[in-house]
Amino acid sequence: MRLFVGLGNLGTRYAGNRHNIGFMALDAIARRHRAAPWRRKFQGDCTEAVVGSERVLLLKPLTFMNESGRAVAEAQRFYKIPLEDVVVFHDELDLAPAKLRVKKGGGNAGHNGLRSITAQCGNEYWRARLGIGHPGDKALVHAYVLNDFAKAEMPWVEDLCDAMADAADLMAAGEDARFQNKVHLAMAGRGWDEVKRVGEKPA
């Protein structure tokens, strides 16, 4: 079994935030792969789906971002899922909007959700880094990630989540490079090669 984790904050107040794109990604994967209804377990919302040929547990921690590791550790222990079979979908300030990069291990880049997971579980899990861009000033970061995506940004957000859902079977099979490349090609094909912070397609 694989464990796909989407990071975000609980509640309608945060639902459209840039910080919640991990939740959005998991919702898209669950829809595309006909997951069972979400249920409350492991301090989060979780469901199961067959993604490609792999059984995958989808988990959205509801502990708030800073304590995400508690939910991940509980699910991981219950199913005895190795850390290298855990994939965390999260927002990434240091990546251009609409971009995806996948890596195993590495630093947490100030992301409190990742910091919590690393503290509770270890560091060698997969990160699916979903670019949201940077506001340009460190002092603006907190407000930026906890604000909703602008209306102009939503088309690329939805396209990115759909592209990841389409390619999720590759990530479930451990083919991270092919997963990343398929998503990149899908986004390029939809015209999202270079996205400005407000989400506009290049002219």
Secondary structure, 3 states (H helix, E strand, C coil): CEEEEECCCCCCCCCCEHHHHHHHHHHHHHHHCCCCCCEEECCEEEEEEEECCEEEEEEEECCCHHHHHHHHHHHHHHHCCCHHHEEEEEEECCCCCCCEEEEECCCCCCCHHHHHHHHHHCCCCEEEEEECCCCCCHHHHHHHHCCECCCCCHHHHHHHHHHHHHHHHHHHCCCHHHHHHHHHHHHHHCCCCCCCCCCCCCC
